[in-house]
């Protein structure tokens, strides 16, 4: 059975909230952050290589992707297992998040295929192009992570309190690393390993991957809310160390620092989340999500209308 990668809202928190709370400028200037290149070119410093200006003032739109690999820096040829399009407004602290199911059938290099195959065929560049063409959006920035990030950050804040909706039990000794999920239903504190398992769990949902996406979105809200508590602020320098080990992005430092006061404005209860709508269908023995074009277009226009191409 394929390894199921997990993803939390770690990255938007790190990129925006951590630096906004006063730790970021010193930390980010202390080390250089690099761009993912999938081995195609030398890694370059953000400030030298990224001159793109945000399309909307005081706002940023980026594609958050989790790769099907143990090491984000060695992810050439792997698939994305989780994809989320995220918009953060620095002025009002609003967050819009659109989850893109991994099995969504779209055009990849001119052929109908699963959207998560784009990264295996052409890395970040093809993934970005495929997503732009699919959603008709002007997307310049990305953040890429591997599954270890969740464990590190959740442990750093002492766990995440969450109401687990059902008993979760699943084993896959062939997975890399081996999977042995056993989480009981009910309110509890998930440490890094349990949070990892909670987000990887998929097979027991009646709606499959869509069920996992709902769980991811619920986890994200709780994770951000609890990380922004006063008791966790002092732990942020430790958290950001994980950024350098498990994250690659092309978001320039200048844009990160632009939102220096936004954390105080973030209202998680008003965070908008949506998922590309569609229906499951097997085509030539392969399971796909056939997206509803009309409904998807309406969601994209509502959430990301300022970034539509051709405007």
BELQUI-V19896 format. One record per pair of residues at least 6 apart in sequence whose ideal C-beta (glycine too) atoms are under 6 Angstrom apart, sorted by sequence separation. I is the first residue (numbers start at 1). J is the second residue. D is the distance in whole Angstrom. If there is no record, write none. Layout:
# BELQUI-V19896
i=I j=J d=D
i=I j=J d=D
This chain:
# BELQUI-V19896
i=18 j=24 d=5
i=37 j=43 d=6
i=54 j=60 d=5
i=69 j=75 d=4
i=154 j=160 d=6
i=205 j=211 d=3
i=88 j=95 d=6
i=105 j=112 d=6
i=132 j=139 d=5
i=172 j=179 d=4
i=281 j=288 d=6
i=67 j=75 d=4
i=118 j=126 d=5
i=119 j=127 d=5
i=190 j=198 d=6
i=34 j=43 d=4
i=35 j=44 d=6
i=69 j=78 d=4
i=87 j=96 d=4
i=106 j=115 d=5
i=108 j=117 d=6
i=118 j=127 d=4
i=171 j=180 d=5
i=281 j=290 d=5
i=68 j=78 d=5
i=108 j=118 d=5
i=202 j=212 d=4
i=67 j=78 d=5
i=68 j=79 d=5
i=86 j=97 d=5
i=103 j=114 d=5
i=104 j=115 d=5
i=170 j=181 d=4
i=278 j=289 d=4
i=279 j=290 d=6
i=118 j=130 d=4
i=278 j=290 d=5
i=32 j=45 d=5
i=33 j=46 d=5
i=67 j=80 d=6
i=68 j=81 d=5
i=84 j=97 d=6
i=85 j=98 d=4
i=168 j=181 d=5
i=169 j=182 d=5
i=278 j=291 d=4
i=102 j=116 d=4
i=278 j=292 d=5
i=65 j=80 d=5
i=66 j=81 d=5
i=84 j=99 d=5
i=168 j=183 d=4
i=276 j=291 d=5
i=277 j=292 d=5
i=66 j=82 d=4
i=181 j=197 d=4
i=83 j=100 d=4
i=167 j=184 d=6
i=199 j=216 d=6
i=65 j=83 d=5
i=124 j=142 d=6
i=167 j=185 d=5
i=277 j=295 d=5
i=164 j=183 d=6
i=166 j=185 d=5
i=64 j=84 d=4
i=181 j=201 d=5
i=276 j=296 d=5
i=81 j=102 d=6
i=164 j=185 d=5
i=63 j=85 d=6
i=64 j=86 d=5
i=108 j=130 d=5
i=62 j=86 d=6
i=163 j=187 d=5
i=274 j=299 d=5
i=61 j=87 d=5
i=60 j=88 d=6
i=106 j=134 d=5
i=161 j=189 d=5
i=162 j=190 d=6
i=59 j=89 d=5
i=159 j=189 d=4
i=160 j=190 d=5
i=159 j=190 d=6
i=58 j=90 d=4
i=159 j=191 d=5
i=58 j=91 d=5
i=168 j=201 d=5
i=170 j=203 d=6
i=160 j=195 d=6
i=80 j=116 d=5
i=39 j=76 d=5
i=79 j=116 d=5
i=155 j=192 d=4
i=38 j=76 d=4
i=79 j=117 d=6
i=154 j=192 d=4
i=80 j=119 d=5
i=79 j=119 d=6
i=79 j=120 d=5
i=151 j=192 d=3
i=154 j=195 d=4
i=77 j=120 d=6
i=225 j=268 d=5
i=224 j=268 d=6
i=150 j=195 d=6
i=151 j=196 d=5
i=150 j=196 d=5
i=221 j=268 d=5
i=11 j=64 d=6
i=217 j=273 d=5
i=7 j=66 d=4
i=162 j=222 d=5
i=5 j=66 d=5
i=160 j=222 d=6
i=213 j=275 d=5
i=5 j=68 d=5
i=160 j=223 d=5
i=160 j=226 d=6
i=63 j=131 d=6
i=157 j=227 d=5
i=16 j=88 d=6
i=72 j=144 d=6
i=72 j=145 d=6
i=12 j=86 d=5
i=72 j=146 d=4
i=7 j=82 d=4
i=71 j=146 d=6
i=157 j=232 d=5
i=5 j=81 d=3
i=63 j=139 d=6
i=69 j=146 d=6
i=157 j=235 d=6
i=62 j=141 d=4
i=63 j=142 d=5
i=64 j=143 d=5
i=65 j=144 d=5
i=66 j=145 d=6
i=156 j=235 d=5
i=62 j=142 d=6
i=62 j=143 d=6
i=156 j=238 d=5
i=55 j=138 d=6
i=156 j=239 d=5
i=38 j=123 d=4
i=153 j=239 d=5
i=36 j=124 d=5
i=52 j=140 d=5
i=153 j=242 d=5
i=152 j=242 d=4
i=149 j=242 d=6
i=149 j=246 d=4
i=148 j=246 d=5
i=146 j=246 d=5
i=145 j=246 d=6
i=145 j=247 d=5
i=144 j=248 d=5
i=143 j=249 d=4
i=36 j=144 d=5
i=101 j=209 d=5
i=141 j=250 d=6
i=141 j=251 d=5
i=99 j=213 d=5
i=11 j=143 d=4
i=11 j=145 d=6
i=10 j=149 d=5
i=6 j=147 d=5
i=5 j=147 d=5
i=8 j=150 d=5
i=10 j=153 d=5
i=6 j=150 d=6
i=135 j=300 d=5
i=137 j=304 d=6
i=90 j=259 d=4
i=93 j=262 d=5
i=138 j=307 d=5
i=137 j=307 d=5
i=1 j=172 d=5
i=138 j=309 d=5
i=3 j=175 d=4
i=90 j=262 d=5
i=93 j=265 d=3
i=104 j=276 d=6
i=136 j=308 d=6
i=3 j=176 d=6
i=93 j=266 d=4
i=136 j=309 d=5
i=72 j=246 d=6
i=72 j=248 d=6
i=95 j=271 d=5
i=96 j=272 d=5
i=97 j=273 d=5
i=98 j=274 d=5
i=99 j=275 d=4
i=100 j=276 d=5
i=105 j=288 d=4
i=103 j=287 d=6
i=103 j=288 d=5
i=104 j=289 d=5
i=105 j=290 d=6
i=103 j=289 d=5
i=104 j=291 d=6
i=101 j=289 d=5
i=6 j=196 d=6
i=6 j=199 d=3
i=6 j=200 d=5
i=4 j=200 d=5
i=4 j=202 d=5
i=50 j=250 d=6
i=50 j=252 d=4
i=46 j=252 d=5
i=47 j=253 d=6
i=46 j=253 d=5
i=96 j=303 d=5
i=9 j=220 d=3
i=13 j=224 d=6
i=21 j=233 d=6
i=36 j=248 d=4
i=23 j=236 d=5
i=27 j=240 d=5
i=9 j=223 d=6
i=13 j=227 d=6
i=23 j=237 d=5
i=8 j=223 d=6
i=9 j=224 d=6
i=35 j=250 d=5
i=18 j=236 d=5
i=18 j=240 d=5
i=28 j=253 d=6
i=14 j=243 d=5
i=19 j=256 d=5
i=20 j=259 d=6
i=20 j=260 d=6
i=15 j=256 d=6
i=20 j=262 d=5
i=21 j=263 d=5
i=16 j=259 d=6
i=20 j=263 d=4
i=17 j=263 d=5
i=61 j=307 d=6
i=56 j=306 d=5
i=55 j=307 d=6
